Amino acid sequence: MHAVTLRAPIPHTTHVLQASSTYTYILACPETGDAVIVDPVLEHAKRDATLINELGLHLRYALNTHVHADHITGTTALRKLLASSGGAPVQSVLAAASKGKADVLVAEGDSIKFGTRSLRVIKTSGHTNGCISFVLDDSSMAFTGDALFVRGCGRTDFQEGSAADLYDNIVSKVFTLPEECLLYPGHDYTGRTVTTVAEEKRCVAAMLLRCWAIVRLLGRRLAQRPAAARLPFPRLYHYMLHPPALQPSLRHCCRFNPRLSKGRDAFIKIMAELGLAPPKMLDIALPANLVDGEGAVPAAAAAPAVVAAAACTVAAPAAGVGAARAS
Ligand SMILES: [Fe+2]
């Protein structure tokens, strides 16, 4: 957590709110020091402000991927802390579709510039109707908020969520990014910090194409051999199923995301049957996050009842369907 470069965003877990497991990321232009922070958390505003000052960064934007239901954004607190230490003004960013307050309301195709670099906004609604993700200008990394987690995704049963919308957005906008694109999620409940497009996406078609290409190649080679040298059927069958050349393809085509790998209808059914309890902090977080976290009190400094509410945010994961807790 030292060098702040575009190749090394800084993920912070919010250990104050254990159940939230929110990740915050800081990205900085290596040439100018202009920086953005993605999904800051109120309880960690001091930590983040300290880090930004220590590294001599100029925070330009505080980006929120959506109006969170499980924690309060640290946008306003961070802005005040940095202003008090002589920092440049920080502008908050939120999707216009979220109907919340922010200095900059964005929609798909908009660009957030910091120094010589920028993040492109893509609409990834479905977890909420106002969810957006941010893709770095060279498509080497993306910040997917609660739309896509490592082996999971955000729940879709409140805040005008839609499983069909989420599936369509992920498949058409996230899974079409380069396969090596690093995906940084908004949460992880087991400590995983990053994944890639290749790991998460469903690519049965690609696997079938690769299999077909290998079978065709094998067929050509076998046809060139004299009959006596051809493999007996059992060995041929095994070789066609498990040729060494196929192994890398299989690794790349593994359908690791247990929700999104099953197709659209199955995904909608899975999401409808999660049966999660509402986030415990819903009634506190939503109103605060609709106004950039203004007036909100950090959980550590709040009354005990608020602390208790903040510390039990989400229900247990549903078996077999991946990262089910979905803020
Ligand atoms: Fe969320």
Residues whose N, C-alpha, C, O or C-beta is under 5 A from the ligand:
A	BS01	LIG	H68 A69 D146 A326 S327
